[in-house]
Amino acid sequence: MDDTGNIQEGKRADLLTSPTSPLETAWSAGRMSAVIAGGHLMLASDLDAAIERQQAWFRGAFARLTSRWLTQFAVARLARHFVP
């Protein structure tokens, strides 16, 4: 891949920032402070907040009802293959 390995014009700009090297054995994604992807800077705190918003949506009443209906539909469909 000729467009990786350096930070300069014309190279891929996707990278992450961290106070420590991600190559260290004790490093985890929680140590990340920001990501640059597609030319956009995203702070880890903003990414965490976006993840929390998505998770909260799945904890809502609509998601619970939808997932219950989808589960019932899937189980009924499976049951038709096993019950004559």
PyMOL Python script that loads the backbone (N, CA, C, O; Angstrom):
from pymol import cmd

cmd.read_pdbstr("""\
ATOM      1  N   MET A   1       0.855  -1.172   0.000  1.00  0.00           N
ATOM      2  CA  MET A   1       0.000   0.000   0.000  1.00  0.00           C
ATOM      3  C   MET A   1       0.903   1.237   0.000  1.00  0.00           C
ATOM      4  O   MET A   1       1.520   1.576   1.009  1.00  0.00           O
ATOM      5  N   ASP A   2       0.960   1.880  -1.125  1.00  0.00           N
ATOM      6  CA  ASP A   2       1.869   3.018  -1.291  1.00  0.00           C
ATOM      7  C   ASP A   2       1.398   4.291  -0.606  1.00  0.00           C
ATOM      8  O   ASP A   2       2.192   5.211  -0.409  1.00  0.00           O
ATOM      9  N   ASP A   3       0.115   4.362  -0.238  1.00  0.00           N
ATOM     10  CA  ASP A   3      -0.388   5.611   0.335  1.00  0.00           C
ATOM     11  C   ASP A   3      -0.538   5.536   1.854  1.00  0.00           C
ATOM     12  O   ASP A   3      -1.376   6.233   2.426  1.00  0.00           O
ATOM     13  N   THR A   4       0.266   4.697   2.514  1.00  0.00           N
ATOM     14  CA  THR A   4       0.214   4.579   3.977  1.00  0.00           C
ATOM     15  C   THR A   4       1.605   4.756   4.561  1.00  0.00           C
ATOM     16  O   THR A   4       2.607   4.731   3.847  1.00  0.00           O
ATOM     17  N   GLY A   5       1.643   4.934   5.866  1.00  0.00           N
ATOM     18  CA  GLY A   5       2.913   4.961   6.574  1.00  0.00           C
ATOM     19  C   GLY A   5       3.446   6.332   6.924  1.00  0.00           C
ATOM     20  O   GLY A   5       4.297   6.449   7.806  1.00  0.00           O
ATOM     21  N   ASN A   6       2.976   7.369   6.264  1.00  0.00           N
ATOM     22  CA  ASN A   6       3.425   8.733   6.537  1.00  0.00           C
ATOM     23  C   ASN A   6       2.231   9.669   6.576  1.00  0.00           C
ATOM     24  O   ASN A   6       1.188   9.404   5.978  1.00  0.00           O
ATOM     25  N   ILE A   7       2.409  10.775   7.298  1.00  0.00           N
ATOM     26  CA  ILE A   7       1.380  11.806   7.324  1.00  0.00           C
ATOM     27  C   ILE A   7       1.850  12.909   6.387  1.00  0.00           C
ATOM     28  O   ILE A   7       2.738  13.690   6.729  1.00  0.00           O
ATOM     29  N   GLN A   8       1.254  12.966   5.214  1.00  0.00           N
ATOM     30  CA  GLN A   8       1.571  14.003   4.242  1.00  0.00           C
ATOM     31  C   GLN A   8       0.471  14.051   3.197  1.00  0.00           C
ATOM     32  O   GLN A   8      -0.356  13.144   3.107  1.00  0.00           O
ATOM     33  N   GLU A   9       0.468  15.118   2.409  1.00  0.00           N
ATOM     34  CA  GLU A   9      -0.560  15.292   1.395  1.00  0.00           C
ATOM     35  C   GLU A   9      -0.556  14.124   0.416  1.00  0.00           C
ATOM     36  O   GLU A   9       0.495  13.689  -0.054  1.00  0.00           O
ATOM     37  N   GLY A  10      -1.752  13.628   0.120  1.00  0.00           N
ATOM     38  CA  GLY A  10      -1.899  12.528  -0.816  1.00  0.00           C
ATOM     39  C   GLY A  10      -1.881  11.156  -0.167  1.00  0.00           C
ATOM     40  O   GLY A  10      -2.166  10.159  -0.830  1.00  0.00           O
ATOM     41  N   LYS A  11      -1.553  11.086   1.103  1.00  0.00           N
ATOM     42  CA  LYS A  11      -1.535   9.811   1.823  1.00  0.00           C
ATOM     43  C   LYS A  11      -2.866   9.624   2.537  1.00  0.00           C
ATOM     44  O   LYS A  11      -3.624  10.578   2.716  1.00  0.00           O
ATOM     45  N   ARG A  12      -3.144   8.394   2.942  1.00  0.00           N
ATOM     46  CA  ARG A  12      -4.337   8.147   3.741  1.00  0.00           C
ATOM     47  C   ARG A  12      -4.207   8.903   5.053  1.00  0.00           C
ATOM     48  O   ARG A  12      -3.139   8.928   5.664  1.00  0.00           O
ATOM     49  N   ALA A  13      -5.308   9.522   5.484  1.00  0.00           N
ATOM     50  CA  ALA A  13      -5.255  10.346   6.681  1.00  0.00           C
ATOM     51  C   ALA A  13      -5.975   9.723   7.867  1.00  0.00           C
ATOM     52  O   ALA A  13      -6.123  10.383   8.895  1.00  0.00           O
ATOM     53  N   ASP A  14      -6.427   8.485   7.766  1.00  0.00           N
ATOM     54  CA  ASP A  14      -7.122   7.850   8.874  1.00  0.00           C
ATOM     55  C   ASP A  14      -6.103   7.443   9.932  1.00  0.00           C
ATOM     56  O   ASP A  14      -5.185   6.670   9.656  1.00  0.00           O
ATOM     57  N   LEU A  15      -6.268   7.965  11.133  1.00  0.00           N
ATOM     58  CA  LEU A  15      -5.367   7.617  12.220  1.00  0.00           C
ATOM     59  C   LEU A  15      -6.044   7.856  13.550  1.00  0.00           C
ATOM     60  O   LEU A  15      -7.097   8.490  13.614  1.00  0.00           O
ATOM     61  N   LEU A  16      -5.443   7.353  14.608  1.00  0.00           N
ATOM     62  CA  LEU A  16      -5.963   7.604  15.947  1.00  0.00           C
ATOM     63  C   LEU A  16      -4.860   8.226  16.783  1.00  0.00           C
ATOM     64  O   LEU A  16      -3.670   8.036  16.531  1.00  0.00           O
ATOM     65  N   THR A  17      -5.295   8.975  17.787  1.00  0.00           N
ATOM     66  CA  THR A  17      -4.329   9.576  18.704  1.00  0.00           C
ATOM     67  C   THR A  17      -4.526   8.973  20.082  1.00  0.00           C
ATOM     68  O   THR A  17      -5.642   8.664  20.500  1.00  0.00           O
ATOM     69  N   SER A  18      -3.415   8.819  20.768  1.00  0.00           N
ATOM     70  CA  SER A  18      -3.431   8.200  22.089  1.00  0.00           C
ATOM     71  C   SER A  18      -2.226   8.709  22.863  1.00  0.00           C
ATOM     72  O   SER A  18      -1.181   8.971  22.267  1.00  0.00           O
ATOM     73  N   PRO A  19      -2.349   8.856  24.187  1.00  0.00           N
ATOM     74  CA  PRO A  19      -1.192   9.297  24.974  1.00  0.00           C
ATOM     75  C   PRO A  19      -0.100   8.227  25.040  1.00  0.00           C
ATOM     76  O   PRO A  19       1.043   8.524  25.390  1.00  0.00           O
ATOM     77  N   THR A  20      -0.449   6.988  24.707  1.00  0.00           N
ATOM     78  CA  THR A  20       0.537   5.906  24.694  1.00  0.00           C
ATOM     79  C   THR A  20       0.447   5.168  23.367  1.00  0.00           C
ATOM     80  O   THR A  20      -0.530   5.318  22.633  1.00  0.00           O
ATOM     81  N   SER A  21       1.437   4.394  23.067  1.00  0.00           N
ATOM     82  CA  SER A  21       1.484   3.659  21.812  1.00  0.00           C
ATOM     83  C   SER A  21       0.468   2.524  21.805  1.00  0.00           C
ATOM     84  O   SER A  21       0.397   1.758  22.766  1.00  0.00           O
ATOM     85  N   PRO A  22      -0.321   2.403  20.736  1.00  0.00           N
ATOM     86  CA  PRO A  22      -1.252   1.279  20.633  1.00  0.00           C
ATOM     87  C   PRO A  22      -0.533  -0.065  20.445  1.00  0.00           C
ATOM     88  O   PRO A  22      -1.166  -1.121  20.480  1.00  0.00           O
ATOM     89  N   LEU A  23       0.767  -0.020  20.251  1.00  0.00           N
ATOM     90  CA  LEU A  23       1.531  -1.256  20.111  1.00  0.00           C
ATOM     91  C   LEU A  23       1.909  -1.860  21.462  1.00  0.00           C
ATOM     92  O   LEU A  23       2.374  -2.998  21.523  1.00  0.00           O
ATOM     93  N   GLU A  24       1.712  -1.098  22.554  1.00  0.00           N
ATOM     94  CA  GLU A  24       1.993  -1.624  23.888  1.00  0.00           C
ATOM     95  C   GLU A  24       0.989  -2.720  24.227  1.00  0.00           C
ATOM     96  O   GLU A  24      -0.178  -2.635  23.844  1.00  0.00           O
ATOM     97  N   THR A  25       1.431  -3.735  24.933  1.00  0.00           N
ATOM     98  CA  THR A  25       0.543  -4.861  25.249  1.00  0.00           C
ATOM     99  C   THR A  25      -0.617  -4.453  26.159  1.00  0.00           C
ATOM    100  O   THR A  25      -1.687  -5.057  26.086  1.00  0.00           O
ATOM    101  N   ALA A  26      -0.433  -3.458  27.001  1.00  0.00           N
ATOM    102  CA  ALA A  26      -1.495  -3.031  27.930  1.00  0.00           C
ATOM    103  C   ALA A  26      -2.440  -2.014  27.301  1.00  0.00           C
ATOM    104  O   ALA A  26      -3.378  -1.570  27.964  1.00  0.00           O
ATOM    105  N   TRP A  27      -2.224  -1.628  26.042  1.00  0.00           N
ATOM    106  CA  TRP A  27      -3.060  -0.611  25.403  1.00  0.00           C
ATOM    107  C   TRP A  27      -4.445  -1.169  25.109  1.00  0.00           C
ATOM    108  O   TRP A  27      -4.594  -2.340  24.762  1.00  0.00           O
ATOM    109  N   SER A  28      -5.457  -0.316  25.253  1.00  0.00           N
ATOM    110  CA  SER A  28      -6.824  -0.684  24.889  1.00  0.00           C
ATOM    111  C   SER A  28      -7.469   0.504  24.183  1.00  0.00           C
ATOM    112  O   SER A  28      -6.954   1.620  24.245  1.00  0.00           O
ATOM    113  N   ALA A  29      -8.571   0.270  23.526  1.00  0.00           N
ATOM    114  CA  ALA A  29      -9.259   1.341  22.801  1.00  0.00           C
ATOM    115  C   ALA A  29      -9.699   2.464  23.735  1.00  0.00           C
ATOM    116  O   ALA A  29      -9.900   3.595  23.292  1.00  0.00           O
ATOM    117  N   GLY A  30      -9.850   2.165  25.013  1.00  0.00           N
ATOM    118  CA  GLY A  30     -10.206   3.191  25.985  1.00  0.00           C
ATOM    119  C   GLY A  30      -9.130   4.249  26.156  1.00  0.00           C
ATOM    120  O   GLY A  30      -9.404   5.325  26.687  1.00  0.00           O
ATOM    121  N   ARG A  31      -7.922   3.966  25.720  1.00  0.00           N
ATOM    122  CA  ARG A  31      -6.816   4.925  25.804  1.00  0.00           C
ATOM    123  C   ARG A  31      -6.811   5.912  24.641  1.00  0.00           C
ATOM    124  O   ARG A  31      -6.054   6.883  24.661  1.00  0.00           O
ATOM    125  N   MET A  32      -7.631   5.681  23.644  1.00  0.00           N
ATOM    126  CA  MET A  32      -7.684   6.527  22.464  1.00  0.00           C
ATOM    127  C   MET A  32      -8.249   7.894  22.849  1.00  0.00           C
ATOM    128  O   MET A  32      -9.198   7.975  23.628  1.00  0.00           O
ATOM    129  N   SER A  33      -7.665   8.971  22.303  1.00  0.00           N
ATOM    130  CA  SER A  33      -8.179  10.300  22.615  1.00  0.00           C
ATOM    131  C   SER A  33      -8.919  10.930  21.438  1.00  0.00           C
ATOM    132  O   SER A  33      -9.780  11.787  21.640  1.00  0.00           O
ATOM    133  N   ALA A  34      -8.595  10.517  20.210  1.00  0.00           N
ATOM    134  CA  ALA A  34      -9.290  11.042  19.032  1.00  0.00           C
ATOM    135  C   ALA A  34      -9.009  10.137  17.837  1.00  0.00           C
ATOM    136  O   ALA A  34      -8.075   9.335  17.835  1.00  0.00           O
ATOM    137  N   VAL A  35      -9.850  10.299  16.826  1.00  0.00           N
ATOM    138  CA  VAL A  35      -9.690   9.568  15.564  1.00  0.00           C
ATOM    139  C   VAL A  35      -9.835  10.578  14.439  1.00  0.00           C
ATOM    140  O   VAL A  35     -10.684  11.467  14.500  1.00  0.00           O
ATOM    141  N   ILE A  36      -9.017  10.442  13.427  1.00  0.00           N
ATOM    142  CA  ILE A  36      -9.192  11.211  12.204  1.00  0.00           C
ATOM    143  C   ILE A  36      -9.527  10.191  11.126  1.00  0.00           C
ATOM    144  O   ILE A  36      -8.716   9.321  10.808  1.00  0.00           O
ATOM    145  N   ALA A  37     -10.723  10.305  10.568  1.00  0.00           N
ATOM    146  CA  ALA A  37     -11.170   9.363   9.539  1.00  0.00           C
ATOM    147  C   ALA A  37     -11.927  10.134   8.468  1.00  0.00           C
ATOM    148  O   ALA A  37     -12.787  10.961   8.771  1.00  0.00           O
ATOM    149  N   GLY A  38     -11.600   9.859   7.233  1.00  0.00           N
ATOM    150  CA  GLY A  38     -12.263  10.541   6.126  1.00  0.00           C
ATOM    151  C   GLY A  38     -12.082  12.044   6.177  1.00  0.00           C
ATOM    152  O   GLY A  38     -12.934  12.793   5.700  1.00  0.00           O
ATOM    153  N   GLY A  39     -10.980  12.486   6.752  1.00  0.00           N
ATOM    154  CA  GLY A  39     -10.700  13.913   6.847  1.00  0.00           C
ATOM    155  C   GLY A  39     -11.410  14.626   7.980  1.00  0.00           C
ATOM    156  O   GLY A  39     -11.363  15.854   8.054  1.00  0.00           O
ATOM    157  N   HIS A  40     -12.071  13.889   8.869  1.00  0.00           N
ATOM    158  CA  HIS A  40     -12.810  14.496   9.982  1.00  0.00           C
ATOM    159  C   HIS A  40     -12.185  14.082  11.309  1.00  0.00           C
ATOM    160  O   HIS A  40     -11.886  12.908  11.529  1.00  0.00           O
ATOM    161  N   LEU A  41     -11.993  15.062  12.190  1.00  0.00           N
ATOM    162  CA  LEU A  41     -11.500  14.805  13.540  1.00  0.00           C
ATOM    163  C   LEU A  41     -12.674  14.473  14.432  1.00  0.00           C
ATOM    164  O   LEU A  41     -13.646  15.226  14.495  1.00  0.00           O
ATOM    165  N   MET A  42     -12.587  13.340  15.128  1.00  0.00           N
ATOM    166  CA  MET A  42     -13.626  12.941  16.065  1.00  0.00           C
ATOM    167  C   MET A  42     -12.964  12.659  17.418  1.00  0.00           C
ATOM    168  O   MET A  42     -12.140  11.752  17.534  1.00  0.00           O
ATOM    169  N   LEU A  43     -13.323  13.425  18.415  1.00  0.00           N
ATOM    170  CA  LEU A  43     -12.794  13.209  19.754  1.00  0.00           C
ATOM    171  C   LEU A  43     -13.403  11.953  20.347  1.00  0.00           C
ATOM    172  O   LEU A  43     -14.550  11.612  20.057  1.00  0.00           O
ATOM    173  N   ALA A  44     -12.638  11.271  21.171  1.00  0.00           N
ATOM    174  CA  ALA A  44     -13.123  10.041  21.792  1.00  0.00           C
ATOM    175  C   ALA A  44     -14.390  10.312  22.601  1.00  0.00           C
ATOM    176  O   ALA A  44     -15.300   9.484  22.616  1.00  0.00           O
ATOM    177  N   SER A  45     -14.459  11.451  23.267  1.00  0.00           N
ATOM    178  CA  SER A  45     -15.658  11.777  24.055  1.00  0.00           C
ATOM    179  C   SER A  45     -16.889  11.917  23.158  1.00  0.00           C
ATOM    180  O   SER A  45     -17.987  11.522  23.550  1.00  0.00           O
ATOM    181  N   ASP A  46     -16.714  12.476  21.959  1.00  0.00           N
ATOM    182  CA  ASP A  46     -17.836  12.595  21.022  1.00  0.00           C
ATOM    183  C   ASP A  46     -18.249  11.220  20.501  1.00  0.00           C
ATOM    184  O   ASP A  46     -19.439  10.947  20.344  1.00  0.00           O
ATOM    185  N   LEU A  47     -17.271  10.356  20.235  1.00  0.00           N
ATOM    186  CA  LEU A  47     -17.580   8.991  19.793  1.00  0.00           C
ATOM    187  C   LEU A  47     -18.309   8.226  20.889  1.00  0.00           C
ATOM    188  O   LEU A  47     -19.274   7.513  20.614  1.00  0.00           O
ATOM    189  N   ASP A  48     -17.854   8.371  22.133  1.00  0.00           N
ATOM    190  CA  ASP A  48     -18.522   7.711  23.260  1.00  0.00           C
ATOM    191  C   ASP A  48     -19.967   8.182  23.392  1.00  0.00           C
ATOM    192  O   ASP A  48     -20.866   7.377  23.638  1.00  0.00           O
ATOM    193  N   ALA A  49     -20.193   9.494  23.228  1.00  0.00           N
ATOM    194  CA  ALA A  49     -21.553  10.036  23.328  1.00  0.00           C
ATOM    195  C   ALA A  49     -22.431   9.501  22.197  1.00  0.00           C
ATOM    196  O   ALA A  49     -23.603   9.197  22.423  1.00  0.00           O
ATOM    197  N   ALA A  50     -21.888   9.380  20.990  1.00  0.00           N
ATOM    198  CA  ALA A  50     -22.660   8.847  19.863  1.00  0.00           C
ATOM    199  C   ALA A  50     -23.019   7.385  20.095  1.00  0.00           C
ATOM    200  O   ALA A  50     -24.133   6.962  19.787  1.00  0.00           O
ATOM    201  N   ILE A  51     -22.090   6.620  20.630  1.00  0.00           N
ATOM    202  CA  ILE A  51     -22.363   5.215  20.942  1.00  0.00           C
ATOM    203  C   ILE A  51     -23.456   5.111  21.999  1.00  0.00           C
ATOM    204  O   ILE A  51     -24.354   4.276  21.890  1.00  0.00           O
ATOM    205  N   GLU A  52     -23.377   5.957  23.017  1.00  0.00           N
ATOM    206  CA  GLU A  52     -24.396   5.945  24.078  1.00  0.00           C
ATOM    207  C   GLU A  52     -25.772   6.283  23.520  1.00  0.00           C
ATOM    208  O   GLU A  52     -26.761   5.661  23.909  1.00  0.00           O
ATOM    209  N   ARG A  53     -25.855   7.263  22.609  1.00  0.00           N
ATOM    210  CA  ARG A  53     -27.149   7.607  21.998  1.00  0.00           C
ATOM    211  C   ARG A  53     -27.724   6.419  21.235  1.00  0.00           C
ATOM    212  O   ARG A  53     -28.923   6.156  21.318  1.00  0.00           O
ATOM    213  N   GLN A  54     -26.888   5.702  20.496  1.00  0.00           N
ATOM    214  CA  GLN A  54     -27.357   4.540  19.746  1.00  0.00           C
ATOM    215  C   GLN A  54     -27.814   3.428  20.687  1.00  0.00           C
ATOM    216  O   GLN A  54     -28.840   2.790  20.451  1.00  0.00           O
ATOM    217  N   GLN A  55     -27.057   3.200  21.742  1.00  0.00           N
ATOM    218  CA  GLN A  55     -27.441   2.164  22.704  1.00  0.00           C
ATOM    219  C   GLN A  55     -28.740   2.533  23.407  1.00  0.00           C
ATOM    220  O   GLN A  55     -29.569   1.661  23.667  1.00  0.00           O
ATOM    221  N   ALA A  56     -28.930   3.814  23.718  1.00  0.00           N
ATOM    222  CA  ALA A  56     -30.154   4.266  24.382  1.00  0.00           C
ATOM    223  C   ALA A  56     -31.365   4.020  23.480  1.00  0.00           C
ATOM    224  O   ALA A  56     -32.439   3.666  23.967  1.00  0.00           O
ATOM    225  N   TRP A  57     -31.197   4.203  22.174  1.00  0.00           N
ATOM    226  CA  TRP A  57     -32.297   3.956  21.251  1.00  0.00           C
ATOM    227  C   TRP A  57     -32.741   2.508  21.346  1.00  0.00           C
ATOM    228  O   TRP A  57     -33.939   2.228  21.307  1.00  0.00           O
ATOM    229  N   PHE A  58     -31.802   1.585  21.470  1.00  0.00           N
ATOM    230  CA  PHE A  58     -32.135   0.172  21.542  1.00  0.00           C
ATOM    231  C   PHE A  58     -32.711  -0.226  22.896  1.00  0.00           C
ATOM    232  O   PHE A  58     -33.262  -1.319  23.030  1.00  0.00           O
ATOM    233  N   ARG A  59     -32.594   0.639  23.900  1.00  0.00           N
ATOM    234  CA  ARG A  59     -33.196   0.362  25.203  1.00  0.00           C
ATOM    235  C   ARG A  59     -34.610   0.927  25.295  1.00  0.00           C
ATOM    236  O   ARG A  59     -35.293   0.699  26.294  1.00  0.00           O
ATOM    237  N   GLY A  60     -35.065   1.655  24.284  1.00  0.00           N
ATOM    238  CA  GLY A  60     -36.378   2.309  24.306  1.00  0.00           C
ATOM    239  C   GLY A  60     -37.517   1.334  24.102  1.00  0.00           C
ATOM    240  O   GLY A  60     -37.312   0.189  23.698  1.00  0.00           O
ATOM    241  N   ALA A  61     -38.742   1.811  24.392  1.00  0.00           N
ATOM    242  CA  ALA A  61     -39.944   0.985  24.300  1.00  0.00           C
ATOM    243  C   ALA A  61     -40.191   0.502  22.875  1.00  0.00           C
ATOM    244  O   ALA A  61     -40.544  -0.660  22.671  1.00  0.00           O
ATOM    245  N   PHE A  62     -40.011   1.378  21.888  1.00  0.00           N
ATOM    246  CA  PHE A  62     -40.235   0.986  20.498  1.00  0.00           C
ATOM    247  C   PHE A  62     -39.316  -0.161  20.110  1.00  0.00           C
ATOM    248  O   PHE A  62     -39.752  -1.119  19.472  1.00  0.00           O
ATOM    249  N   ALA A  63     -38.056  -0.069  20.488  1.00  0.00           N
ATOM    250  CA  ALA A  63     -37.092  -1.125  20.151  1.00  0.00           C
ATOM    251  C   ALA A  63     -37.456  -2.436  20.850  1.00  0.00           C
ATOM    252  O   ALA A  63     -37.332  -3.511  20.264  1.00  0.00           O
ATOM    253  N   ARG A  64     -37.904  -2.343  22.095  1.00  0.00           N
ATOM    254  CA  ARG A  64     -38.292  -3.559  22.816  1.00  0.00           C
ATOM    255  C   ARG A  64     -39.475  -4.241  22.130  1.00  0.00           C
ATOM    256  O   ARG A  64     -39.469  -5.457  21.940  1.00  0.00           O
ATOM    257  N   LEU A  65     -40.483  -3.461  21.762  1.00  0.00           N
ATOM    258  CA  LEU A  65     -41.655  -4.029  21.095  1.00  0.00           C
ATOM    259  C   LEU A  65     -41.292  -4.596  19.724  1.00  0.00           C
ATOM    260  O   LEU A  65     -41.752  -5.676  19.352  1.00  0.00           O
ATOM    261  N   THR A  66     -40.477  -3.873  18.984  1.00  0.00           N
ATOM    262  CA  THR A  66     -40.062  -4.344  17.662  1.00  0.00           C
ATOM    263  C   THR A  66     -39.254  -5.622  17.769  1.00  0.00           C
ATOM    264  O   THR A  66     -39.479  -6.565  17.011  1.00  0.00           O
ATOM    265  N   SER A  67     -38.320  -5.664  18.698  1.00  0.00           N
ATOM    266  CA  SER A  67     -37.498  -6.873  18.838  1.00  0.00           C
ATOM    267  C   SER A  67     -38.349  -8.058  19.303  1.00  0.00           C
ATOM    268  O   SER A  67     -38.107  -9.190  18.885  1.00  0.00           O
ATOM    269  N   ARG A  68     -39.345  -7.808  20.163  1.00  0.00           N
ATOM    270  CA  ARG A  68     -40.237  -8.893  20.594  1.00  0.00           C
ATOM    271  C   ARG A  68     -41.032  -9.422  19.406  1.00  0.00           C
ATOM    272  O   ARG A  68     -41.158 -10.636  19.241  1.00  0.00           O
ATOM    273  N   TRP A  69     -41.570  -8.528  18.574  1.00  0.00           N
ATOM    274  CA  TRP A  69     -42.332  -8.954  17.407  1.00  0.00           C
ATOM    275  C   TRP A  69     -41.442  -9.724  16.431  1.00  0.00           C
ATOM    276  O   TRP A  69     -41.845 -10.768  15.919  1.00  0.00           O
ATOM    277  N   LEU A  70     -40.238  -9.217  16.170  1.00  0.00           N
ATOM    278  CA  LEU A  70     -39.324  -9.909  15.260  1.00  0.00           C
ATOM    279  C   LEU A  70     -38.941 -11.289  15.793  1.00  0.00           C
ATOM    280  O   LEU A  70     -38.806 -12.239  15.022  1.00  0.00           O
ATOM    281  N   THR A  71     -38.768 -11.395  17.096  1.00  0.00           N
ATOM    282  CA  THR A  71     -38.439 -12.693  17.690  1.00  0.00           C
ATOM    283  C   THR A  71     -39.597 -13.667  17.519  1.00  0.00           C
ATOM    284  O   THR A  71     -39.389 -14.820  17.141  1.00  0.00           O
ATOM    285  N   GLN A  72     -40.812 -13.213  17.795  1.00  0.00           N
ATOM    286  CA  GLN A  72     -41.976 -14.075  17.627  1.00  0.00           C
ATOM    287  C   GLN A  72     -42.136 -14.519  16.175  1.00  0.00           C
ATOM    288  O   GLN A  72     -42.453 -15.677  15.902  1.00  0.00           O
ATOM    289  N   PHE A  73     -41.917 -13.602  15.261  1.00  0.00           N
ATOM    290  CA  PHE A  73     -42.000 -13.912  13.840  1.00  0.00           C
ATOM    291  C   PHE A  73     -40.950 -14.954  13.452  1.00  0.00           C
ATOM    292  O   PHE A  73     -41.262 -15.908  12.739  1.00  0.00           O
ATOM    293  N   ALA A  74     -39.707 -14.780  13.914  1.00  0.00           N
ATOM    294  CA  ALA A  74     -38.630 -15.712  13.576  1.00  0.00           C
ATOM    295  C   ALA A  74     -38.877 -17.094  14.176  1.00  0.00           C
ATOM    296  O   ALA A  74     -38.643 -18.105  13.513  1.00  0.00           O
ATOM    297  N   VAL A  75     -39.345 -17.147  15.417  1.00  0.00           N
ATOM    298  CA  VAL A  75     -39.606 -18.434  16.063  1.00  0.00           C
ATOM    299  C   VAL A  75     -40.758 -19.149  15.355  1.00  0.00           C
ATOM    300  O   VAL A  75     -40.688 -20.359  15.137  1.00  0.00           O
ATOM    301  N   ALA A  76     -41.806 -18.426  14.998  1.00  0.00           N
ATOM    302  CA  ALA A  76     -42.933 -19.041  14.289  1.00  0.00           C
ATOM    303  C   ALA A  76     -42.485 -19.573  12.932  1.00  0.00           C
ATOM    304  O   ALA A  76     -42.911 -20.650  12.515  1.00  0.00           O
ATOM    305  N   ARG A  77     -41.644 -18.838  12.255  1.00  0.00           N
ATOM    306  CA  ARG A  77     -41.142 -19.284  10.951  1.00  0.00           C
ATOM    307  C   ARG A  77     -40.281 -20.537  11.108  1.00  0.00           C
ATOM    308  O   ARG A  77     -40.394 -21.470  10.314  1.00  0.00           O
ATOM    309  N   LEU A  78     -39.435 -20.563  12.112  1.00  0.00           N
ATOM    310  CA  LEU A  78     -38.611 -21.750  12.368  1.00  0.00           C
ATOM    311  C   LEU A  78     -39.475 -22.942  12.740  1.00  0.00           C
ATOM    312  O   LEU A  78     -39.210 -24.063  12.305  1.00  0.00           O
ATOM    313  N   ALA A  79     -40.508 -22.709  13.545  1.00  0.00           N
ATOM    314  CA  ALA A  79     -41.376 -23.793  14.003  1.00  0.00           C
ATOM    315  C   ALA A  79     -42.080 -24.481  12.840  1.00  0.00           C
ATOM    316  O   ALA A  79     -42.327 -25.686  12.889  1.00  0.00           O
ATOM    317  N   ARG A  80     -42.404 -23.725  11.799  1.00  0.00           N
ATOM    318  CA  ARG A  80     -43.073 -24.330  10.635  1.00  0.00           C
ATOM    319  C   ARG A  80     -42.190 -25.388   9.964  1.00  0.00           C
ATOM    320  O   ARG A  80     -42.703 -26.319   9.343  1.00  0.00           O
ATOM    321  N   HIS A  81     -40.883 -25.251  10.086  1.00  0.00           N
ATOM    322  CA  HIS A  81     -39.970 -26.225   9.473  1.00  0.00           C
ATOM    323  C   HIS A  81     -39.811 -27.483  10.307  1.00  0.00           C
ATOM    324  O   HIS A  81     -39.352 -28.508   9.802  1.00  0.00           O
ATOM    325  N   PHE A  82     -40.180 -27.417  11.565  1.00  0.00           N
ATOM    326  CA  PHE A  82     -39.960 -28.555  12.461  1.00  0.00           C
ATOM    327  C   PHE A  82     -41.250 -29.260  12.890  1.00  0.00           C
ATOM    328  O   PHE A  82     -41.203 -30.374  13.412  1.00  0.00           O
ATOM    329  N   VAL A  83     -42.382 -28.627  12.676  1.00  0.00           N
ATOM    330  CA  VAL A  83     -43.665 -29.208  13.084  1.00  0.00           C
ATOM    331  C   VAL A  83     -44.479 -29.480  11.821  1.00  0.00           C
ATOM    332  O   VAL A  83     -44.733 -28.568  11.034  1.00  0.00           O
ATOM    333  N   PRO A  84     -44.895 -30.754  11.625  1.00  0.00           N
ATOM    334  CA  PRO A  84     -45.671 -31.075  10.408  1.00  0.00           C
ATOM    335  C   PRO A  84     -47.068 -30.482  10.438  1.00  0.00           C
ATOM    336  O   PRO A  84     -47.836 -30.663   9.493  1.00  0.00           O
TER     337      PRO A  84
END
""", "prot")
cmd.dss("prot")
cmd.show_as("cartoon", "prot")
cmd.util.cbc("prot")
cmd.orient("prot")
